[in-house]
Amino acid sequence: MTTYIIVAYDISDNGKRFEAAERLKGLGFMRIQRSLYIARGGSALAKDAYRALLRIIDRSTDSVFVAVIPGESFEKALTYGLQSSVGEERSRIL
């Protein structure tokens, strides 16, 4: 079963925010919004991303969120303008 990792962060320092983006891209994540990334993978990749971001952030002011979700949940997500992992634009309407 395919799983995805969602990473979101709130980093106040511009340099650290840029470094976080570069590290996530280096791990294979794709940016879907300014501080929101997604990648195919499981708990090992999620832990790698989490550890990489913990090395960068200021724990007194910044925050990180990492979640592993089943592919089925990702496919059911309501989106507009999101580029999926295969590059096609998806739009879901209730």
Secondary structure, DSSP 8 states (H G I E B T S, - for coil): --EEEEEEEE---HHHHHHHHHHHHHTT-EEEETTEEEEE--HHHHHHHHHHHHTTS-TTT-EEEEEEEEHHHHHT---EEEE-TTS-EEE---
